Amino acid sequence: MVDVDTFAIGEIEVTPVSDGTCKIPPEYFPNSDWTAHQALLGPDGMVTAQLGCFLVRLPGGRVVLVDTGVGPFDNALFQGGRLPGALQAAGVALDQIDDVVCTHLHADHAGWLVQDGEPFFPNATVRFGRADWDQFVTGGDGPEWIREAMLLLAERGRLDPVDGDQVEIVPGITARFAPGHTSGHLVYVLSSGSSRAVLLGDAITCPVQLQETDWGAISDVDPALAARTRAALLAELEGSSDVTVAAHFPDLRFGRVLAGEGRRYFQVE
């Protein structure tokens, strides 16, 4: 399990919690050339990435979980199932989570929403980009069990879809519309005082995309839109004081996007 510390964003505390790891083959990035990036590839020729989630403790005691991993799967692609233990290690019980906010509804970000026919987080309201409902529920994209989970949560009155851009979903957390990877993909901005952090979800999948900005992902539903979203986010983050992290970054550590010699680099805080 990834070993990371709680990070302070002003008065907000963020603890990365991993559901496990996933394997990303180089061909996940179409037309990519990995010659200059061999250090990111393991002995198996693939990138080992985290199934990252983020536990957010807000002033006043509200507890928010950003993304939920893949759930209890262990196969060649996903080595999941660790989120419950990671939450326990962080000192948070499932019934203490007030809100679950998903960057998007791919299976490796919404996997624990429902287990054994019941909401896994018994007291949580679940938020997500409304356009993902059209893609994954009515549109039939993705696995059937994600569709069934969302329908069950809707039936129980547990969903609060996010419409639009720059939507404050709870005090201190703003959802920003960042489509392309999925139709309703969101990034979440945590802000407290003058401090800000941006949780990128899968708007950027791998740190290599900071340098190879034209590398898209095979799972982008709209590659051209995903590229524009990625470029806009990186332009905003580059050289700013904002810290950021993405769900599949190998160590789930916050950092800043820095410019150098025509490329961007990630400086871990």
C-alpha positions in Angstrom: 0.0 0.0 0.0 1.3 3.4 -0.8 2.7 5.2 2.2 1.8 8.9 2.2 1.2 11.5 4.8 -1.7 13.9 5.4 -1.2 17.1 3.5 -2.6 20.5 4.7 -4.4 22.9 2.4 -4.9 25.8 4.7 -7.3 24.4 7.3 -8.3 21.4 5.1 -6.5 18.1 5.6 -6.1 15.6 2.7 -5.0 12.1 3.1 -4.3 10.0 0.0 -5.7 6.5 0.4 -5.1 3.8 -2.2 -7.4 1.0 -3.2 -4.3 -0.8 -4.6 -2.5 -0.6 -7.9 -3.2 -0.9 -11.6 -1.0 -1.8 -14.6 -0.8 0.7 -17.5 0.7 -0.7 -20.7 2.6 1.8 -22.9 0.1 1.3 -25.7 -2.6 2.8 -23.4 -1.2 6.1 -24.8 -1.7 5.8 -28.6 1.2 6.7 -30.8 3.5 7.2 -27.9 7.3 6.8 -27.9 8.7 5.7 -24.5 12.4 5.9 -25.5 13.0 8.8 -23.1 10.8 7.5 -20.3 12.1 4.0 -19.6 12.5 4.9 -15.9 8.7 4.9 -15.6 8.4 1.3 -16.9 8.8 -1.6 -14.6 10.5 -5.0 -15.4 7.2 -6.1 -16.9 7.3 -3.2 -19.4 4.3 -1.4 -17.8 3.7 1.5 -15.5 2.5 0.5 -12.0 0.1 3.2 -10.9 -2.0 3.7 -7.9 -5.8 3.4 -7.6 -5.9 6.7 -5.8 -8.6 8.1 -3.6 -8.4 11.1 -1.3 -9.9 11.5 2.1 -10.7 15.2 2.8 -11.4 16.5 6.3 -12.9 19.9 6.3 -13.1 22.5 9.1 -16.1 21.7 11.2 -15.7 17.9 10.9 -17.2 17.1 7.5 -15.5 14.2 5.8 -15.4 13.8 2.1 -14.0 10.9 0.0 -12.9 11.7 -3.6 -13.2 8.6 -5.8 -13.6 5.0 -4.5 -11.1 2.8 -6.4 -12.1 -0.3 -8.2 -13.4 -2.5 -5.4 -12.4 -6.1 -4.5 -10.8 -7.0 -7.9 -7.5 -8.7 -8.3 -6.6 -9.5 -11.9 -3.9 -8.7 -14.5 -5.1 -5.1 -14.8 -6.4 -4.1 -11.3 -5.0 -5.2 -7.9 -7.7 -3.5 -5.8 -9.6 -4.1 -2.6 -7.5 -2.1 -0.2 -9.6 1.0 0.3 -11.5 -0.2 3.4 -8.3 -1.0 5.2 -6.7 2.3 4.1 -9.7 4.2 5.5 -9.5 2.3 8.8 -5.8 3.1 9.0 -6.6 6.8 8.5 -9.0 6.6 11.4 -12.3 6.9 9.5 -15.2 4.5 9.6 -17.4 4.0 6.5 -20.4 5.6 8.3 -18.4 8.7 9.1 -18.0 9.7 5.4 -20.5 12.5 4.7 -19.9 12.9 0.9 -18.4 10.7 -1.8 -17.5 12.8 -4.9 -16.4 10.9 -8.0 -14.2 12.5 -10.6 -16.0 10.2 -13.1 -17.7 6.8 -13.3 -15.1 4.6 -14.8 -15.0 1.4 -12.8 -11.6 2.2 -11.1 -13.0 5.3 -9.6 -16.5 4.2 -8.6 -15.9 0.6 -7.6 -16.8 0.7 -4.0 -20.0 2.8 -4.2 -22.2 -0.3 -3.8 -21.3 -3.7 -2.4 -23.6 -6.7 -1.9 -26.6 -4.7 -3.1 -26.2 -1.9 -0.5 -24.5 1.5 -0.5 -21.0 0.9 0.9 -20.8 4.3 2.5 -24.1 4.2 4.5 -24.5 7.9 5.2 -22.8 9.5 2.2 -24.3 11.6 -0.6 -22.7 10.6 -3.9 -21.8 13.4 -6.3 -20.6 13.1 -9.9 -20.8 14.9 -13.3 -24.3 14.7 -14.6 -23.1 14.0 -18.2 -21.6 10.7 -16.9 -25.1 9.5 -16.1 -25.8 9.7 -19.8 -22.6 7.9 -20.7 -22.6 5.2 -18.2 -26.2 4.6 -17.1 -28.5 5.4 -19.9 -25.8 5.2 -22.5 -24.6 1.8 -21.5 -20.8 2.6 -21.5 -18.7 0.7 -19.0 -19.5 -2.5 -17.0 -23.1 -3.4 -16.0 -22.3 -3.4 -12.3 -21.5 0.3 -12.4 -24.8 1.0 -14.1 -26.6 -1.2 -11.5 -24.8 0.6 -8.6 -25.8 4.0 -9.9 -29.5 2.9 -10.4 -29.6 1.6 -6.8 -28.2 4.8 -5.4 -30.7 6.8 -7.4 -33.5 4.6 -6.1 -32.3 5.2 -2.6 -32.2 9.0 -3.1 -28.4 9.1 -2.5 -27.2 10.9 -5.7 -26.7 14.6 -6.2 -25.4 15.1 -9.8 -23.2 18.1 -10.5 -24.3 20.3 -13.4 -22.1 23.0 -14.9 -18.7 24.4 -14.0 -17.2 26.0 -10.9 -19.9 24.4 -8.7 -19.2 24.6 -4.9 -20.4 21.2 -3.8 -19.5 21.6 -0.1 -17.7 24.6 1.5 -14.1 24.4 0.5 -14.6 22.0 -2.5 -15.4 23.2 -6.0 -16.2 21.0 -8.9 -14.8 22.1 -12.3 -16.0 20.6 -15.5 -13.1 18.9 -17.2 -14.6 16.7 -20.0 -13.0 14.5 -22.6 -11.8 11.5 -20.6 -15.5 11.0 -19.9 -18.5 13.1 -20.8 -18.9 14.4 -17.3 -15.4 14.2 -15.9 -14.8 16.7 -13.0 -11.7 17.9 -11.2 -12.0 19.1 -7.7 -10.4 22.2 -6.3 -9.8 22.4 -2.5 -9.4 25.9 -1.2 -8.8 27.3 2.2 -7.5 30.9 2.7 -4.9 31.5 0.0 -4.1 27.7 -0.4 -5.5 25.6 -3.3 -5.1 22.1 -4.4 -6.4 20.5 -7.6 -7.4 16.8 -7.7 -7.1 15.9 -11.3 -8.8 12.5 -11.4 -8.0 11.1 -14.9 -7.7 14.4 -16.7 -4.0 13.5 -16.5 -3.4 9.8 -16.1 0.4 9.6 -15.8 3.2 12.1 -15.0 4.6 11.5 -18.5 1.8 13.6 -19.9 3.3 16.6 -18.2 6.2 16.3 -20.6 4.4 14.6 -23.5 1.4 16.9 -23.6 0.1 15.5 -26.8 -0.2 12.0 -25.4 -3.9 11.1 -24.9 -5.3 7.9 -23.3 -7.0 5.1 -25.1 -9.9 5.4 -22.7 -10.6 9.1 -23.5 -14.2 9.2 -24.8 -13.4 12.3 -26.8 -9.6 12.5 -27.4 -9.6 16.0 -28.9 -11.7 17.4 -26.0 -9.5 15.6 -23.5 -6.4 17.2 -25.1 -7.9 20.7 -24.8 -8.9 20.1 -21.2 -5.5 18.7 -20.3 -3.7 21.7 -22.0 -5.9 24.2 -20.2 -5.3 22.6 -16.8 -1.6 22.4 -17.3 -1.4 26.0 -18.5 -3.3 27.1 -15.4 -1.2 25.0 -13.0 2.2 25.7 -14.5 4.2 28.1 -12.4 1.3 28.7 -10.0 1.4 28.1 -6.2 -1.4 25.5 -6.5 -0.5 21.9 -5.7 -2.0 19.1 -7.6 -2.1 15.3 -7.9 -3.9 12.8 -10.1 -5.5 9.5 -9.2 -3.0 7.3 -10.9 0.2 9.1 -10.1 2.6 6.4 -8.8 3.1 7.8 -5.3 -0.1 10.0 -4.8 2.0 12.9 -3.5 1.0 16.5 -4.1 3.4 18.6 -6.2 3.6 21.7 -8.4 3.8 21.9 -12.1 7.0 23.6 -13.2 8.3 24.7 -16.5 11.7 23.9 -17.9 13.3 23.8 -21.4 10.0 23.7 -23.2 8.6 20.9 -21.0 6.7 20.6 -17.7 8.0 18.8 -14.6 6.3 17.7 -11.4 8.0 18.8 -8.2 6.8 16.8 -5.3 6.1 18.8 -2.2 
